[in-house]
Amino acid sequence: MRRVMVCVWAAGILFAITIGGQRALAETRAASGTQMVASSHSRLTAMPATAPDVKKGKVGQNPSAALRAAGTVLNSQGLTTLVRRLVITALVLVVALLLLIGIRRVRHRALAALEQKRGKIPSFRFRGLELVSAQALFRNVARIAMAVYVVAFSLVILGTALIVFGQFPATQGYAQQVGLWLWNPIVAIALGMLGYLPNLFYIVIILVVTRFILRMINYVFRAAERGLISLEPWVHQDVARPTGLLVRIVVVVVALFFIAPLIPGTGSTAAKGISIVLGLMISFGSTSSVGNFVAGIVLMYMRPFQLGERVKIGETVGDVTARTFLYTKVLTIKNEDVMVPSLTALGSSIINYSSRAREQGLILHTSVTIGYDAPWRKVHGLLLGAAERTEQVAKDPKPFVLQTALDDFYVKYQINVYTNQASQMAQIYSELHQNIQDAFNEAQMEICSPHYQQLRDGNSTTIPAQYRGKDYEAPRFRIENAARAPK
């Protein structure tokens, strides 16, 4: 209501100023009209009088009669014009006031209706990802409604001002000038849009064709990924999805090359300069990203690993959980997610434990060192027995033992076992080590090196007590005296 009162007061003040200005203008025009009539009268009196006028004596007796007649005519015409303009101004102001009141009521009703549906407004989601929350969406819609209200209010005020000031000669020039300032850009924009319609038609056709091609590419490569169709030897099944993504990117880039010349302003020098600057910024600012992207493409077609396989990339060991062109995500045995950049993966060694484990079996191996006093056949039997006790170790091919070194103090034995469970490497190693300890303890054979054993006279053996015999006693120092022969 306060805004309505302000508008009423502003309209009244504008109306009063207009009336005062027009009355002053009317008096000035009347005075100027009187002077014009007087000058014309002087010109008439200077002319030679005709015989009828001289006889009647009208010219000489009342020289201001013509002046008063002309002033009366001008005053009556100016008053009529002024009254007509004032009536039009009053009608325009009343209509503007009614429009402003109507716009305000519409705004209140729209906001009330929007407030009632506030709880029913859903959030904007794309493939399960919430892009805009319901609360943010409500705020944005309310802001749009407020912006529409302000624009409509401003247009009514501006249109009213232009019509009112355009009614009177004193302000008509200013109103026309302001109207041209506002009208010329609108006309230019409208003509530009009409001239852009053919290009817009071409862009729509290109977009429709591009969308159809993208759908076909997506269908073909998804079918290849699921194994419904085969694109080998050109595209393997495990790289069908990234290959389809690359092909779609190429199609989109080609479509953009066709669309770019049809967009208004793209051929200007300023647009070319901006595109060059942006290109340089992207090139210098994303060198590593571009390198990772290219390395990701190379890794994708090298096919060193697949999702779910146990790999070792550099010093990281774990299962591959995600692959992109920029990075590879590895889940370690400690339940850690490690992001390995594609450039780093390509520049380091990659060990795939799962690629042959399913068909030929993965060989796991560990080593023990036993002294030369232990029979090597017995050591082989103990290691093979420990391997047979270990679960998830394949029975065929059978485990085998290698003597990998004959060092100064001990022999190095290596037990090798087969398994097709590469993802259980840590558990298999742990269980195998436990079984090796149990086997050697049961055989009362120490897993230690002679250079440690020789310094241990007088101490107990390292075998746990439950594996020792009941009559076991710790060895003691033994001193022998050799009897000297008599001289």
Buried (B, 14 or more C-beta within 10 A) or exposed (E): EEEEEEBEEEBEEBBEEBBEEBEEBBEEBBEEBBEBBBEEBEEEEEEEBEEEEEEEEEBEEEBEEBBEEBBEEBBEEBEEBBEEBBEBBBEBBEBBBEBBBEBBEBBEEBBEEBEEEEEEBEEBEEEEEEEEEBEEBBEEBBEEBEEBBEEBBEEBBEBBBBBBBBBBEEBEEEBBEBBEEEEEEEEEEEEEEEEBEEBEEEBEEBEEEBEEBBEEBBEBBBBBBEEEBEBEEEBBBBBBBBBBBBBBEEBEEEBEEBBEEBBEEEEEEEBEEEEEEEEEEEEEEEEEBEBBBBBBBBBBEEEBBBEEBBBBBBEBBBBBEEBBBBBBBBBEBEEEEBEBBBBBBBEEEBEBBBBEBEEEBBBBBBEBBBBEEBEEEEBBBBBBBBBBBBEBBBEEEEBBBEBEEEEEEBBBBBBBBBBBBBBBBEBBBEBBBEBBBBBBBEBEBBBBBBEEBEEEEEEEBEBEEEBBEEEEEEEEEEEEEEEEEEE
